[in-house]
Every structure is written in structure tokens, then in C-alpha cells.
Amino acid sequence: FYGPNVATISEKLIYLEEGEANNVLSGEESPSQKLGSSSAALSTRFEQFKSGSSIVDNLYFAMVDKYGQVTRIDFQSSATLSLGKNMSNSTEVTPTLHNHERIATYGLFNFKDLEFTSQPGNPINLQVSSNPVTTIGQQSNLQLSWPVQVRPCIRGEIQTEMGACYECGEN
């Protein structure tokens, strides 16, 4: 699809499973391969998430062009993973997220070792956004969001003022 003096422009942000991301990083991505998993698959990774714990798995997001191909030439764009408001009316705990900005590598953003807190027992939205250059001097705003169910503290855990659930006696 591309050749000398022909560039690609990012039009969409997608979530990739680790195997898909590894294929992109190794250059084994097929132009006809449909990349990207649904936000439902992404939400499944966060079922019953404990407030205050770390997300240690790799979360890969890619910028893709109108053909669905990863814009592998991008090493400059940044992406931010942020927390939306609690999806319930509870305002007891302000959601916080640490270690949440990344720079593209081959058009991919890899979020790892994230820690966030939110009101236990309430669903929240996670959102990743990027502002890649689309044409000379212009930027677009690419976003992808999905719901996360933050589980309540369970028996044997205590909730801190910040909303984290810790085992009794742990802190």
C-alpha cells in the first residue's frame, strides 16, 4: 500500500492483544490482517479489578490508518491513559492513576505497571487518547474508552482514604 515518498496518517486508535503487538514490532504484520480487539475484550482484562493494585500486564494500543494498518513510522506521538469519572453517583474517592503517559514505538503504545485507585464497588471508564500529527501542522484527537468494574474490598481487606483495598495488617 505504501512506497517511497508515500506516508500514512493515523485515523483510529485500537487495542491489541500481546501477540498482535509482537507481530507489529517484529514487522510480521500482514496488510490484510484485521488488527484490534473489541473494547469488550479489553474490559474482560479488568473484571473484578482491586482498587490500589497494579496492572502489570502489557496493554498495547496502536494507531492505524484508513486501511487498518499500524502507522509504524510514528516514534513521536504520545498517548495518555486516564480515568473517567465514576459511573455511579458516588464521589467519596477521586480516581487517580500513576505512570500513565507513553511515547509511540512503531506506532504502538505499551502501558505497563500502572496503578490506579477508585471508589471500590463502582464502575469507572478508562480512556486512552493520542494527538498524532495527521498532516503538516495539523493534529487529530484519537480516543478509545472502556468500562472497568472496580470490585468492593472483600473480607480481610480494609479501604484506605484514597480508596485502595489492602489486606488487614498489610499497611
N, C-alpha and C positions, 0 to 999 in steps of 0.2 A: 504494500500500500504506500510505502514511502521510499524516497530515493534521495540522491544528493540535492541539496538546496530545498528540500521539502520538509516542513516541520509538522508537528502535531500540536493540537490545542486541547487542553483538558476541559471536559464538559460535565463530568459527573464524578462523584466520589462513591466508591464501593468498598464493602468489607470483603476481605479474602481469608479463606482458611489457610493454615500454615503451609500446606502442600502447594497450593496455588501461588502463594507468595514466594516460596522457594523456587518454583518454576520460573517466575518472573525474574528473580535475582540471578538465576543461572543462565538466563537467556533462552530457556526452553519453552517459553510461552508461544503457543500456536496462534496465529492470527485468526483462525476460525474458532478457537476455543472460547466458549462462553464463560467469562470470569465473573466472580462475585456471588456471594451467598445472600440470602434474604435477611432482612432485619430480624425475622423470627428466629433464624439460626443463631444470630448474634445474641438475641435475648435469652436463648436457651443456655448460653455460656454463663449467664449471670443469675440463673434460678437460685433462689434462696441465698443470695449474697449477704454476708455478715458485715454490717457497718463497722468500719475501722480496720478491716482486714485488707491485705494487699492482693492486687490482681497480678500474679506472677507470670501468667501465660502471655505469649505474644499476641497482640491484637494488631492485625495488619489492615491498613486501608490503602487504597490505590486511587490515583486519578486516572480516569480513562477518557479517551476521545470519542468522537461520534461513532466510530466503528467498534467500540468496546475494548480497544487495545490500551494497555497501560502506557502512559506518556513517560517512557523510560529515560528520556533526555532531561527530566527535571531533577535537579540536585539543589534547587534554591528555595522552592516553595516551603512554607511552614504550615503546620496543622496544629490545632488546639483541641484537646478533648475537654469538654466542660460538662458540668452538671446543670440540668434544668431544675426548675422548681419541683418541690414535692407535688405529686399528682393528687394528693389529698389536701384537705384544708388545714392540716396540722402545720404549725410554724414553730414548734418547740425547738428544733435544731436546724441551723443553717447548713445546707450541704457544702462540703469542702472537698477539694480534690488536689492532690500533690503530684508533682512530676508529670505534667500534662501537656508539654509542648514538644514538637518534633520537627526536624528538617527532612525533606524528601531525600531518599536514596533510590535512584532508578524509578522515580515516580511513586514510591511506596513510603508509607509512614508506619513505623513499628512502635506501638505503645506497649511498654512492659514495666513491671514494678510500680504500678500505680496504686495509690491508696486513697480511698475516699470514705467519708462518713456522711451519714444522712439519718433522718429520723427512723429508727428501727420499726419495721412493720409497715412502712409506707413505700409505695412505688415512686420512682423518680425517672426522669429522662436523662440519658447520656447523649451527648451530641459531639460529633467531630466536625470541624469546619476548617476550610483552607481557602486562601485567596491567591490562586496561581495566576501568573500573567497569561492572558489569553491572546492578546495581540499587542503590538508595540505600544507600551504605555498604558494598557488597559488591564484591569484585573476583574475576575469574576468571584463570586462567593459560592463555594460548593459546600453543602452540608448534608449530613446523614445523622438521623437520631433514632433511638430505640428505647423502649421502656425496660427498666430494671426493677425487680421486686427485691426490696431490702427486707430481709426476714427480721422478725422481732428477736430480742435477746431471749435465749432459751434458759431453761432451768440450769442453775450453776453459773450463769453469767450475770454481770452487772452492767448497767448502762451508765456511761460517763456523761458529764455535762455536754460534751461535744457530740454525743450520740453513738460513740463506739461501744461495741459489746465485748467485754473481756471476761475471761473466766475469773471467778471469785478467787482472790489471793494472787492473781497474776500481776496486777499493778497496784 
